Amino acid sequence: MTQQLIVTDARKCERSYKLSCLFPPSKPRVYLWPEDESVMDNFFRRWARPVKAYREVMPAVLKKAGLEDTVKFRWSQKAGCSCGCSPGFILQMSKYSNFDIHADIKVVEGVVK
């Protein structure tokens, strides 16, 4: 039985804080949220995400968020916090921005490629 990830939604969200010396501009982050995952499941799986599968859906996430699907990105366990609790992708854009992308993904069982 094979699994495939499907992007169901991707939202570009402005950061709520004002840029300043306390909050300098940074490269946008992309956080992927599996559907039907409880808060406890999310908490325990933060260190064991299927990064390889996530990389495959990133072009679809970028496209749904209104960006070019050719934007380069890299995985970081510490994308949102220095303790590693919020893993995600960091977009390698030429300029800093004040937004992040939150995408919902769905695992589909039994899909044959």
N, C-alpha and C positions, 0 to 999 in steps of 0.2 A: 504494500500500500504506500503510495507516495503522497506527499503534501505539497501544496502550493500556497503562497501568500498572495492575497488580493488586497489592493488599496481601496478602501471604501470611502475614505474622506481625507482631505488634507487642508488644513487651515493655516494661513499666514497670520500670525498674531503679533501685534506690536507689543514691545516690552512696556510694562506699566510705569517704570521709573524714568526719570529724566536723566539724560546723559550729563555727567559731571566728573569731577576728579574722583569721587567715590565710586561712580559707576561709569568707567570709561567705555567707549564703543568697542564692540567685539564682533567677531564673525558670527553669522547666524547659525543656530543649532537646529537639528531636526530630531524630534523625539517620536518614536513609533510606539503606538499603544495597541496591543492585541485585544481584539474584541472578546467578550466573554471571559476575561481574566479578572478574578477578584482582586481586591486590594492586597490580601495576604499572598496570593499567587504572584502578583507583581513584586511585592516586597522580597520574596524569597528567590525569584528568578532574575533579579537585576544583574547578577554576576554570571548568569548562564544564558545569555541571549544568543539566538541563532544568527550571528553576525553575517555569515556567508549568504544566508537566505535574505536577510535585510538588505544587503548590497544589491541584490538582484531587483528589488522593487523600488529602489531609490529613484531611478529615472521617472517612474510613474508618479511617485510622490512629488517630485519637483515639478512635473508637468501639471498635476492637479493643483498645486499651490501657485501656479502662474509664473514659474521660472523656467528657464531653458533646461532641458534634460541633459545638457552637456556640462553643467556646472560640476566641478570636481568636489569630492567630499572625502572625509576620512573618519573612521570610527574612533570614538574616545569613550572609555569607561567613565571618565570624569568630565563629560561635556557640560553638565549643568552644575556640578558641585565638586569640590576638591576631595570629598570623601568617597566618591564613586557611586553614590546612590542614584544618580540620574544619568545613565549612559545614553549616548546618541551619536549622531553624525555632526561634524563641524564642516560647514560649507567653505570651500576655499575660493572665496570671492575676492576680487581685487580691492574692494572698498568695504569698510565696516558698515554695518547696518543695525537698526534698532528693532529687528523682528526675529522671531523664531517660527518654526513650522511644527505643528502637531498633526500627526497622521494616524488614522485608525486603520488597522490591518486585520484581515480575517484569514484564518487558516482553513483551507479547503482540503478535505481528505479524499483520497482515491482519484486524484487527477493524474491522467497519463499525459506526459509531454510528447 
